[in-house]
Amino acid sequence: MTTTIDAILSLSKRKGFVFQSSEIYGGLNGCWDFGPLGVELLRNIKESWWRSMTYRTDVVGIDASILMHPRVWEASGHVQQFSDPMIDNKTSKARYRADNLIEDHIQKLANKNKTAQAAEIAEQLSKAESNEDFYNIIVNNEIKDPVSGTMDWTEVRNFNLMFETHVGPVASADDKVYLRPETAQGIFVNFKNVMDSARMKPPFGIAQIGKSFRNEINTKNFLFRTREFEQMEMQFFIPPGTEGEWFEYWRQERWEWFRRLGISEERLRRKPHDKLAHYAAAAEDIEYLFPFGWGEVEGIHSRTDFDLNRHQEFSGKKLEYVDTATKDRYVPYVIETAVGATRTFMAVLCDAYAEEEVPTGDGKVETRAVMRFQPWLAPVTAAVFPLVNKDGMPEAAEAIYRDLQRSFRVDYDTSGAIGRRYRRQDEVGTPFCVTIDGETLSDGTVTLRERDSMQQIRLSVDALESEIRRRLHA
């Protein structure tokens, strides 16, 4: 079965995973709100990442401010260089990122089996370095505006992606600050604070989860490219000369984390960067095969000592490690792991969604939609149902529901036939359903039903919590 973006969008709104931001006012493009189930799934993803990165002796966490001194972004290069190539169509007034416009054209050619032509343009794009290069590719390959069908293009120009705002009661150039476009700089400027206060020495890392903001020219593909998003980043500070081994270590660690999330390896791939930034020694992306094609979910970068040196230069403060025993001093090199929490959320949704035909019990089959989340990752762990709403079953079910709530996120449902209730829970990925019936009242046993296999077992109420806990990580 091929999962479509439309199917994921429909499920997300219908079941309360994700809503369009400000929808009653027509929505705000590129911004999304996480609903009751979405916020639980996102929290579980972030908790998994946090445990994998900081529950160890050599990585600690911080939570840096979104607003930072504007000199931070001058030092990092964002003020001068953090821009995308933008092009407008004069007829339709539509605005595009020039490189994305070219990539979409390449994909259309590939879909039409014009692979040689697609490969030729892709080669041109890989070598493009200036706005003029992007413009020439568009014009020379007769790439038309998808809206008007014309080639009435403006020149390509740079568009800075940072949101500006002002601190204080009066807006002026002196009070200008930015909403951070990435979380990494908050780590770099706190390198010395963390090293001294936490008594760390290289090799060690600093991890952070937080919101970032980019004024994208075009947002698209649901949660993949948005203007407000959440990142999970770690900067690992190491002695110069050890960057090769630590880069290899972290690229393997990060791949294993995606596997533990239950994401199919057939839909994951590594993509080394063909062109490296001037400060980088190595770079590799982990990509997921979304319904629209391959897209980056995490980047692993060997950043040398570029960032700390830049902040030393602009702040005038030493950002070195000094070995008290040998008196050696150096500016550490950095291995960065940067994963999009919201992109990972979208990958988990797409990977878990399935439709399958199942028997109904009367010799027929029906289609069930099911989210095959890892049990420990699911937004709801278990659902409790009284078989009927009488004969003492609701009271017994409510007692079991309250007991399980102490340990798990639990739903309680009394509406409709038991089969319909199972299907509702399947569609949101609840791994376990507990049914209370007449036998529960007589012998203290319940039915535990497992989502993926739909198999049911009978067990005592006293053993229910431990059995769910065992199956969560089985």
Buried (B, 14 or more C-beta within 10 A) or exposed (E): EEBEBEBBBEBBBEBBBBBBBEEEEEEBEBBBEBBEBBBBBBBBBBEBBBEBBBEEEEBBBBEBEBEBBBEBBEBBBBBEEBBBBBBBBEBBEBEBBBBBBBBBBBBEBBEEEBEEBBEBBBEBBEEBEEBEBBBBBBEEBEBBBBEBEEBEBEEBEEBBBBBEEEEEEEEEEEEEBBBBBBBBBBBBBBBBEBBEEEEBBBBBBBBBBBBBBBBBBBBBBBBBBBBBBBBBBBBBBBBEEBBEEBBBBBBEBBBEBBEEBBBEEEBBEEEEEEEEEEBBBBBBBBBBBBBBEBBBBBBBBBBBBBBBBBBBEBBEEEBBBEEEEEEEEBBBBBBBBBBBBBBBBBBBBBBBBBEEEEEEEEEEEEEBBBBBBBBBBBBBBBBBBBBEEEEEBBEBBBEBBEBBEEEBBBBBBBEEEBEEBBBBBBBBBBBBBBBBBEEBBEEEBBBBBBBEEBEEEEBEBEBBBEBBBEBBEE
